[in-house]
């Protein structure tokens, strides 16, 4: 069963860059017209929908409207309307100014992801590749790989690497030595897996979940050992990647998050 919370706050916007669920289970939503954050929470995840109440509060977060937000595990990178980049720690409620990136956006276009990585920051542009903002040189931008179309960046805290969700090149790994170290090319696993990667998650059991724009979720039970045992997961069921053939209807996955209370993952999907 489901509960309708609000059917108006994401219409005409880009929901994957406008809201996220924090470590306390609250959904934080940032509109485009101001610097406020709207926080939604529920009284219980276990009660029947009829007895669940929705809590709502609104807080001033930033003096200017926010353009893009990228969140993972308590750390949020956001860009405001003046193209100033900030890092915000949700646990400590601290905000740190990094630099203005208007020149980068003007030259390289829309952003697919921003993550802190050790002392630096990585920025993935949708059409123009991966860049590193180097801390030792006042966050000067350095290209890592210009030949990538990037949809998401995921910081794998267990391995200390960055996974890159790309268009046509699968999931690529970036290590601290500042190079693309490895990749999982979905088309090499199955010729029928060719859709862009929009979300990546590595779970506590060593599994890897790759959300695609159309082919559902590709799951590898032990990605450190390769792609053996991989499955494709869609609403119609689970199938081996080896024998996968595309269905007549697409299953688009834009976000994946491991559940803290259940044995599984939460999936953000689109039509």
N, C-alpha and C positions, 0 to 999 in steps of 0.2 A: 504494500500500500504506500501511497505517497501523500504529501501534504503540500498544497500550493502556498508558498511563502509570499511571493511577489512576482507578478508576470510582466512587469514593465521596466525593470531596471537594467536589462541587458539588450533591449531591442535596439537594433541599428548600431551596435557596438561590436567590439572584438572581445568576447567574454574570456578567452584564455589569457588575455593580458590585462583584464580588469578586476579579477577577483581570485582569491585562493582560500584554502582552509588552513588555518594555523595549527600549531602543535597542541592547542587547547580544544580543538574541534570546533572553533568558531569560523564562520565564513566572513571574510573581510572583502568588502566591495568598494572600489574607488570609481566614482563617476568622472566624466571628462570636463565638467563645468566648474569644478572647485577642487580644493585640496582636502576635502573631508573624506573620512572613511566611515562606511556603514557596516556595522558588525551584527551578524545574525547568529543566534545560537538556539539550540533546542533544549527543553527541560530533561529529556531522556531519549536514549537511542533504543531502549528495550521495551518501552510501553507501547500500547496500542495507539495508532494515530489519533483517535478521538480524545485521548487524554494528554497528548503532547502539546505543550505551549511553546510559542516562538517568542524569543526575547530579542529586542532590537535596541541598539544605541548608536548614536552618531557622534563622532569626535572630530575635532580639527587636527589634521595630520601634517599638512604642509601648506605654506602660505600661497602656493601657486597650484593650478591644476596639473595633474599627472598624466603623461602621455603613455608610458609603457611601464609595466611592473613584471618582475621576474623573481619568483620566490622558491626557496627550497630549504627545508630543515632549519627554520628559524632565522634565515638570512634573506633579506630582500634587497634587490637592486632596482631602482626606479629612475625614470627620466621625466623631468617636469616639462612644462610648456616652453621654457627657455632652453631646453636641451641640456640642462645641468644633470649630471649623473650623481646619485647618492647611494650609499649603502645603509640599510637600516637593520638593526638587530632587534627582533621582536621580543626576546626574553629580557634584554637589558633596557629596551626602549631608548636606544641610542641611534643617532643619525649622523653620518659622516659624509661630507662633501668630497667627491673624487675629482671631477673636472667637467668642463663643458665639452660636449661631443657634437655640437651643431655642425662643425666642418666635416666630421666623419659621416654623419647622417646625410648631409647634402651630397657628398661624393659617392657613398656606398649604398644609400637607400635604407629601406626598412630593416628593423632588427628582429632576429629570430630568437635571440637569447643572450643574457648577460649573467655571468657567475663569477664570484670571487674564487681565486685559485691560488692558495698559499698567499703571498703578499701582493700578487698581481690580480688583474681582472681579464676575463676573456669575453669578447663580443663576437657573436655570430650574426652576420648579415644574411638576409634571405637570399640575395642574388650575388653576393660578392665575397663570400668566404669568411674565414676566421682571423681575428686580430687579437693581439695581446696588448693590454695597457700595462706598461712596465713601471712598477713602483719606484725603482731606483732612479728613474729619469722623469719624475713628476708625471707619471702615467702617460708618457708618450706612446702613441700607437705604433705597433710593429706587426706587419702581416705574417701570419703563420702559414696559411694556405688560401690563396685567392680563388682556387678552382673548385669551390664548393658552393652548393645551394643549401642553406642551413635553415631548419625549422625549429630546432630546440637544442638546448645544452643541458646535460644532466651531470651533476657532481657525484660520482660514485665514492662516497666517503669510506667504504670498506676497503677499496683498493687505492684510493688517493689519486684517481684519474678522472678525466672528463670524457663523457660519452657525447657524441655529436649525432643528432638525427638529421640526415641529409636527404636530398632528392636524387635518387638514382644510385647512390653509393652506399646505401645501408647505414649501419651504425659504426662510427669511427671512434677510436680511442685516442685521447691526447694525454701524454704523460708530462711530468715535471721537467723533463729535459727539453721541453718545448718542441715537440715534433708529433706528427701523427704516427702512432706506434703500431696500431693494428686496426682491423676493421672486420665487421661481419656483413658481407654483401649478401643481401637477401636473395637477389636474383641468381647467385651461385648455389644457393641452397635449393631453390625451386625456380624454374623459369617463369612461373606464374606469380611470383612475388616481386612486384616492380613498383608498388606505390610508394610515395614519399613517407619518411619516418617523421611522425609528429610528436611522439612521446617515448620516453625510455625510463625504465625502473629496474634496479637490481635489488632483490629482496634478501631477507635475513637467512635464507636457506641456500643462497648461491645461485638462484635462478635469475634469468633476465627476461623482462617483458618489453617488447617493442611494439608500440602502437602505430599503425599505418593509416594512411588516408584512403581507405577502401578495402584493404585486405584483412581488416580486423587486427587481432593481436597475435604476434609471433612470439612463442614462449620457448626458451631454452632452459632446461632444468639445471644445467651446470655449465654456464657459459665459459668458465675458465678452461674447461676441457674441450670446448668447441661447440659445434652445432648438432651433435648427435642427440637423438631423442627429441628433436624440436617438434613443436605442435603449432597449428594455426587454430586460434580460438575465435569463433563467431557466435552469434545468437543461436545458430542451428546446431552447434556442437563443437567438438575438438577433433582435429584430424592431423595426421602426420604431415610434416612439411614436404616429405618426399613425394607423397601422392596428392598434394594439394592441387585443386583446380578451382579457378575463380567462380564464385556464385553469381547468379543473375542480379542479386541485390548487393549493394556495397555496405560495409560496416566500417564507418570512419571513427577512429579513436584519436582524441586530442589530448587526453590527460590520463595518467595512471598513478595511483597512490596506494601504498601498502596500508592495510588496515591495522590499527593498534589493538582492536578488540575482537576481530574475527580472523579466521585462517583464510586469508584471501586478499584481494586488492579491489579498490574502487576504480571505476572506469568512467571517464568523461567522454561521451560519444556524441556524434552529430548525425543529422539526416543527410 
